[in-house]
Amino acid sequence: MLADSVCCLMIHIVSGLLVSQQKLAEYYFQHLGCNTPVILLSDNSSSQQAQLGSANVRPKSPLAAAPQWAQTDIPADSAQHSAVYDGMGDEELDSLLTGGSTDDFDIEALQQSSGIGDAIKDATSKGVHVLTSAQYFAQFWAHVPVVTDLYESVQQSKQAAAREESPGKESKGYRAHWSTPTIDQGLKSGTVFQGILHMSKHTSQEATVCMGSQGSSLLGQILVQGRALLNRAIDGDTVAVALLPQTEWQATPTDTAQDEDVEESDSGEPGPAIPQNQDPAEGAIETPLPSSPGAESSSGVDKAADALEHQLLLSDAESRSAQRQAGRQQVTSNRRQKLMPVGEVVGIIQRCSQDMVVSITDKDTKALQSRQLTTRSEAVICVPMDRRLPRVRVRSSQLEQLLGKRFVVRCTGWEQTSTYPSAHVVRVLGRMNDLRAETDAVLVSAGVHWQPFSDLALAELPQVVTAQEWSLPEHEITNRRDLRGSEYFTCSIDPPGCTDVDDALSARQLPNGQIEVGVHIADVSYFVKKAGFLDGEAYARGTTVYLQDRRLDMLPSLLSEHLCSLRAGVDRCAVSVLWTLKADLSVESIWFGRSIIRSRYQLTYQQAQDLLDGKSPMTGARDMAVHPRDHAELRSRLQMLDKLTNKLRAARVENGALELEGGELSFETGSDGCPKKVEGKTPLPMMTVVAEMMIFANAAVAHRIAGAFPGAALLRRHAPPRPEGFEQVKELCKAADVTLNLSSNRALAASLEAACSASPQAASLIKSLATRAMSEAEYCSTGDIRPGGGGMSHFGLAMEEYTHFTSPIRRYADMVVHRQLLHAIQSDADQAMQLSLQGSESARAKPVMSHADLASAAGIMNERHRASKRAQKECSDLYLLLLLHSEAHIEAAVVYGVRPTSLLVFVPTLHMKGSVHLTDRAGLVRLPLTSPGQNTDDPFTISERRQFRLETGIICLRALCLG
């Protein structure tokens, strides 16, 4: 749509003869009733000119060739109809490369040059208009500056790329990238390595290249240092790397490089505090690394890894020989350092198409403010929020709208002679330091993309004005197990104010003395049909994203807050797991299936805890009141669940389940939305009860679908941790006279518990560091289990099989598991029917998704999960930063590392790691606790004020100003 009153069809010629496309254009013109103009957009007019002979092509203004229908006045609001066509070239580029004019070529000259020109003229008379892309944008998009800025940026990148590829030209900038054939040959021979480049979180001068699935090990990582060796690679790019000589390889980075890393890795078992957006089954396990290597191995990568392994073995041969001669069986990490390969980037195989949040540098801002701004396109240097990314050069004719703003850009290229990559503006977020704009920046930086649901997706919802109008059809009720009776007394237990209620619990005493307990999960798959528009959009989102100021739902609110949500007092569809337990609480039988429930109460954790403790439940402003006549009944049911979960938890702990910390913070905000108070989530025993019931259900469903679809079931795998990630934890355990044992989850859990018991003041620090050091849990297909990586088991939870089943409202993975479970149930019913009728069983049921499709979907779900967690953590960090900047806070901290000019500290109340610098850049001692107007250089006074004391090898800083 070019304008409200002008519509046309555009055909973009990427390659091929111009004339050969005319018949196609004429066909479309005729097919559209001869009243819709057709534009033939040619990007290779230079080649066409060569085909036409030595035509006398003269420059001409693009507007002069505008067809009459295109000269219609374009309304001011037509920008909403704009569309950007990526990858378009123009005659200006061809002219520059051939040494011609920078103006556009005159199509009329081409028309007059030969018989081909006659054909073009004939096509024009039939409604087909031949334009260059420069003419097209000048005629139809000049009123939308953001489009013309983008076009200019793309063209500059193309010109730069063409100049770099031009033979015989020397450059004083970066080294030229190797050609594609050379890189392919190097990959095949094992002299070049392919992987994902991950910049250091501490400096833009250092990165590691992680090669495929081996990226988590030393073997799969190559160190790249310095801008020259990085050679224009950006974080997330897929690059080709050549190794430097072994004399330039470096010792494996120690934990020093990780000391200031405040990011958390995906790790062990849930702590007692369960955030609303987190499955209580995994808690702290689900906090991922900010940059996780997840690239699949490609052709040549495995061979290259073998070659790299060979070189690593050669480099270590001398030290191993010395060890054998000494008769030593082991060498501790502090006495022997492996060498890490060092390389240089020789090619960019694929650019990471990530959005960057930037702002104009102070220098350019002052320069622009000091003079009158014009509408002429100018370039400025912009600084990204993410320090792993380089500064970028942005050219725009609307720089006045970018001053003092956070805005999103996307890189269009990096010229060999340029210090900075080029980028174009995508959109403006808002003013710097505006809370909403900064939160939006967090979403972009974390890779969370959210748009309103499309009309096609919303059309698949039940067509009701309000949720109260909807009711479950009678035929659907008859196909479900009815669990609405008063004997079930089903209730949900969630944080205060929860509206997307995924799960509910039930427990009752059976007439024969046995106990029946149930976990009932919202039946989202009943409303969201596979392969529909709504299903596609839920898959693209992957998960609901919970921020401090908002929630970005995976499903429309009609489903997430109403029809799917297991609210109290209304009939709701569920997928239930019911266990029949013996007197000793061992499982007698288990039932899976679709049900219909009616929750009696929507309890908060505190209300349920009060009832379990024999108290009257406290009722907040947003809480549902519990009738006094139901107190005793609810207490009895909760006691059944408490007794069962105590046994389940004890069994898991015996098997090696880890008790780690997630450390989520809760903020109290003012009327302006800014944080006013922060505190850690208060753990309640009832949170553990709910968590254990969710683990119980997830494990049962995992076993069921893995048995039904052994090659294509979606499980949640948690591999054993990497020993090199526990160096800091080892030192803390050593200070407590405990040897950290990583041989199994049971051994690790025992040594961590011993260290925490021996040093209570450092227990929170030890658990927090252990959480960060754990491997990342991930979704996987059972057909993709790698040997040697723990199989299908979940290391942190000590479960042989585990999946996500209990939160389908907010996680797409759970919807996939629901479909697999229901398909397995239906297949068993079909087989039983066939056995009764024909006396023989049918073949095993086909899986809901093939292994290849499931493995691909699992990778996307893993990335969406990481992005969601990154956004949640960075938003929490943003609010904490704003709060600490607004007023000084005095908090107790534990010092876990001492450097010459700084201390590495952990603040338990804020679950925060950081460094406290004791000197300024000039080397002078800082006095962070000096009162206003007070000045002293007495080191004894300073030490007394800070109240240092030494306990079991760990320095405890009793008073530390973080303001």
C-alpha positions, 0 to 999 in steps of 0.5 A, a space after each residue: 500500500 503506497 498511499 490511501 488512494 494508490 495501490 500497486 504490485 511491486 516485482 523485485 528483480 534480484 537476478 536475471 534479465 530485465 526483459 525476461 521479467 516483463 512477461 511475468 509483470 504483464 501477466 500480473 497486470 492482466 490478472 489484476 484487471 488492468 487497473 492495478 499498476 505493476 512496478 518492476 524494481 531492477 537492482 542490476 541495471 548495470 548488467 542490463 546495460 551491458 546486455 543492451 550494448 554501449 547505450 548512452 545512459 544519462 543521469 536524470 532526476 528520479 522524480 522526472 520519470 514518475 508515472 502519473 498514477 504515482 504522483 497522487 498526493 500522499 497523506 501525512 498519516 500514510 506512514 502507518 502503511 509503510 513497509 521496509 524491503 530489506 536487501 534492495 540495491 539501486 543503480 547508485 551502487 552500480 554506478 559507484 562500482 563502475 566509476 559512473 555518476 552517483 545519480 540514478 540512470 534514466 530508464 528512458 535512455 535504456 528504452 531507446 537503446 535497442 529493441 529491448 528498450 522497445 519491449 520495456 516501453 511497450 510494457 510501460 504502456 501496459 501498466 508495468 513501470 520499470 524503476 530503480 530502487 532509488 527512484 522507488 524510495 525517492 518517489 514513494 517514501 520521501 515523506 517517511 524519514 525512517 524508511 529513507 534513513 534505513 535505505 541509505 544505511 543499507 546502501 552504504 553497507 552494500 557499498 562498503 562490502 563491495 569495496 572490501 571484495 574488490 580485488 587489488 585494493 589495500 586497506 589500512 583497517 582490519 584484515 579482509 575476511 577470508 573468502 567462503 571457499 577458503 573458509 569451507 576448505 579450512 573447516 573440512 581440513 580442520 584448520 578453521 573452526 566454526 562457532 558462536 562468538 561470546 564477548 566477555 561481560 567485563 571487556 569488549 576486547 575479549 571473547 570466546 568462540 564456543 563450538 557447537 555442543 562442545 562449547 561448555 568444555 575447554 575443548 570447545 572454546 577458543 579465546 580471541 583477544 583484541 579488536 584486531 583479532 576480533 576483526 569486526 565480529 559482534 557478540 552472537 555472530 557465527 564466526 570462522 576462527 583460525 588458531 594462533 601458534 601454540 606459543 601464544 596460547 594462554 593459561 585457562 582463565 581462573 575464577 578471577 575472571 568470574 569474580 565480578 560476574 553477578 549473573 546466575 546460571 541454571 542450577 539445582 533445586 528450588 529454594 522455599 521462596 517461589 516467585 509467581 512466574 516460576 515453576 515451584 518444581 525447579 525454583 533456582 534451577 531456572 535462572 540461566 546464564 546470560 549467554 549460553 552456547 547453544 549452536 548445533 554442530 555443523 559439517 566440519 565442526 566435529 572434525 575441527 574439534 578433533 584437530 583442536 583436541 589433538 593440539 591440546 593433548 600435544 600441549 599437555 604432553 610434557 606436563 603429563 610425562 612429568 606427572 607420570 615420572 613423579 608417580 602422581 595420580 592427580 594434579 590440583 588445579 592450582 598447580 597445573 594450568 591447561 592452555 586455552 587455544 587463542 585464535 583470530 576471526 577470519 570470517 563472519 559466517 552469519 551475523 547475529 540479527 540482534 537489536 541493540 539499545 543505544 544512546 548518542 555519545 555525550 560528545 556528539 550530543 554536546 556537538 549537536 546541541 551547540 549548533 542548529 540542527 538541520 534535516 540533512 542526514 548526518 552520522 553520530 556515534 552511539 553507545 550500547 547499553 550492553 557493554 559486550 557490544 561495540 559502539 555503532 555509527 548511526 546516520 539519520 536526518 532526524 537526530 534531534 528526535 534521538 537526543 537524550 533518548 534510548 533507541 533501538 538500532 540494528 547493524 547493517 554492516 561493518 566496513 573494513 576501514 571503519 572503526 565502528 559498524 554502521 546501524 540504522 534506527 528501528 524505533 525510539 523507546 523514550 527518554 533516558 532515565 524514564 522507568 518505562 523506557 528503561 524497562 523496554 530497553 531491558 526487554 530489547 536487550 534480553 531478546 524479548 519481542 512482544 506484539 499484540 495478538 493478531 486478529 487471526 489468533 483472537 478469532 480462534 478464541 471463544 466468541 464471548 463478550 465476557 468470561 461469564 458467558 462461556 460454559 463447557 458444552 455438555 458433550 465435553 463434560 461427559 467425556 471428562 472425569 467429573 471432580 467437582 464433588 464436595 468430597 474432593 475439596 480442590 483448592 489452589 495455592 498461589 502468591 497474592 494477587 495471582 490471576 493466571 492460576 495454572 494448578 490446584 490440589 486435592 486430597 481425601 481419605 477413601 472409604 478403604 482407608 487409602 488416600 487419594 491426592 491430585 494435581 489438577 492443571 489447566 487444560 489449555 490444549 482444549 482451547 489452543 488447537 495445534 497448528 492454529 494461529 493462536 498456537 503459532 503465536 504462543 509458540 513464538 512467545 514461548 513463555 509469559 514474561 513477568 516484570 516488576 511493572 507488567 506481565 507479557 502474556 503468552 496467551 490472551 487474557 481471556 484464556 490466561 486470566 479467565 477461561 483457563 485459569 482455575 479460579 474458585 467457584 467456577 467450572 474449569 477444564 483440567 488435565 489431572 493426575 490422581 494417585 491412590 496411596 497406601 497407608 505408608 504413602 507408597 503409590 498403589 495406582 495412578 490415573 491421568 486424564 482430562 477432568 472438570 473441576 470446581 476449585 473451592 478456594 483460591 488460597 495464598 501461601 500465607 493463608 494455607 500456612 496459617 491453616 496448616 499451623 492451626 491458625 485463622 488465615 489472614 486475609 489481605 485486600 486481594 485475598 479470598 476469605 475462607 469461611 470458618 466452617 471450612 477451616 478444619 476440613 482444609 487443615 485436614 487436607 493440607 496435613 495429608 499433603 504435608 505428610 506426603 511431601 515430607 516423605 517425597 522430599 526426604 526421598 529426593 534429598 536421600 538421592 542427592 537433591 540439591 538445596 540451593 538459593 534463587 534469591 528473588 527480590 520483591 519491590 514496593 513501588 510508589 505512585 510514580 511506579 519507582 521502587 521505594 523498598 526492597 526485601 527478599 521473598 520470605 520462605 514459607 513451608 507451604 511453598 515447599 509443599 506445593 513445590 513437591 506436589 508439582 515435582 511429583 506430577 512432573 516426574 509422573 508425566 515425564 515417565 508416562 510420555 517417555 514410555 509412550 514415545 521413547 524417541 520423541 518425548 519432551 523432557 527437562 534435562 539437567 546435566 551434571 555441573 562442570 568442575 571448573 565452575 566451582 573454584 570459588 565454592 571450593 575455596 569457601 568450603 576449604 575455609 570451612 575445612 570441608 572438601 567439595 566433592 563433585 563426583 555425584 549429586 549426592 556427594 555434592 549435596 553432602 559437602 555443601 551441607 557440611 560447609 554451610 553447617 560449619 560456616 553459617 555466616 557464609 551459608 547463603 554465599 555458598 549456596 548462591 555461588 553453587 547455584 551460579 556454577 551449576 549447568 543449565 537445565 534444558 528442554 530436549 527430545 528423548 531421541 536426542 540424549 547425548 551419551 556422557 551428559 547425564 542421560 535424561 536425568 535431572 541432576 539438581 532434582 535427583 530425578 531420572 525423568 522430569 518434564 514441565 507439565 504444571 504451567 501450560 498457561 505461561 509456558 509453551 513447553 507444558 502445552 506440548 507435554 499435555 498434547 503428548 500425554 493426552 495422545 498417549 492416553 488415547 493411544 492406550 485406549 485405542 489399543 485396548 479397544 482393538 485388543 478386545 475386538 480383534 484379540 491383537 494389539 496395534 503398533 505403537 502410536 506415532 508421536 505428536 511431533 517427530 523427533 526432528 521437529 521436537 528437537 528444533 522446537 525444544 531449542 527455540 523454547 530453551 532460548 525463549 526461556 533464557 530470554 524471559 529469565 534474562 529480562 526478569 533478572 535485568 528488570 529486577 537489577 534495574 529497580 534495585 539500581 534505581 533504589 540504591 541510587 535514590 538513597 544510601 543503604 547500609 547492609 551486612 556483606 560477606 567478603 569472599 575475595 580480596 584484591 590489592 585495591 578492592 574487595 569482592 563482596 556478597 550481600 545476602 539480603 539483596 542476593 547481590 555480588 559485586 566489588 567494592 573499590 578501596 582506591 580511586 583511579 589515581 590510587 588514592 584510598 577511598 572513604 566510602 563510609 565517611 560522613 558528610 563533611 568528615 575527612 580523615 586519612 587515618 587507616 585505623 579509623 577507617 578500619 574501625 569504622 568498617 568493623 573488619 573481623 576474620 571468621 573461619 577464613 572469611 572476612 565479614 564486612 559488618 557495615 558497608 555503604 552501597 549508596 
